């Protein structure tokens, strides 16, 4: 038995040279950062939402509300690792993840392999089971004006033979 989950996340891009810009658990050198309650890692948020969706457990806002001051500036890998533990607890295993990054800044092509390696490590998946693609919105709307980015993620879960 299989389950598919989809996640989507948006974060506003701000000029903030002192806040780290995080993508897939990697601190990207940039004078920009993503605005958010946690570290605003848009890739990890989309993947976490996809996992929660596949498990029919809501979204990260329900599990990690932005009204909780104790998780202000939280490392998003903590969120993703909690979602991974929920997969195991419920008798499933993660098969693969596919992400699409939509935005002009930062350009991810020069760091794509580093992002994939980091995401594979966080998810405990082989490299050939992790995909991060990129596109732009061709100058249209807020994403086209580099006001923010969007990431869509899809995960495939398989019923574990252990449970």
C-alpha positions, 0 to 999 in steps of 0.5 A: 500500500502506498500514500502520496502527500503534497506540500507547498510553502511560501516565504517572503524574501527580505534584505537581512544580512544578519539572518541566515537564509536556510534551504534544505538545512543548508545555510546559503550565503546571501544578503537576503533571508526568508521571513518566518517564525522558524528559520523559514526553510521553505524546502523543509517546510514543504516537505514536512507538510507533504509528509503530514498530508500523506499521513492525514495529520494536518499541516506544520502550522497545527504541529508547530504554530507560529504563535508559540514563542518557544519555537521562535527561530527554530531549526526547521530540520527539527520539524522535518525530523519530527515528521519522519518519526511520525512516518515510522510510528504509524508503520510507513516508510518514506520512499522518495521526495520531489521538490520544485523551487519557484523563485529568482533569488537565491539561484539554486543551480550552483548549490543544488547538489549540496541541497540534495545531499543535505535533504537526503541526510535529513530524510535518511534517503539515498541521493537517487530518491531526492529531487530538487528542481527549480523554475522561475515565474517568468517575471509574473507576480510577487515571485517574479518580482523576487519578493519571495519564493515558493516550494512544492513537494511531493512524497511517496510513503510505502506501508512498512513490513515492520508493522 
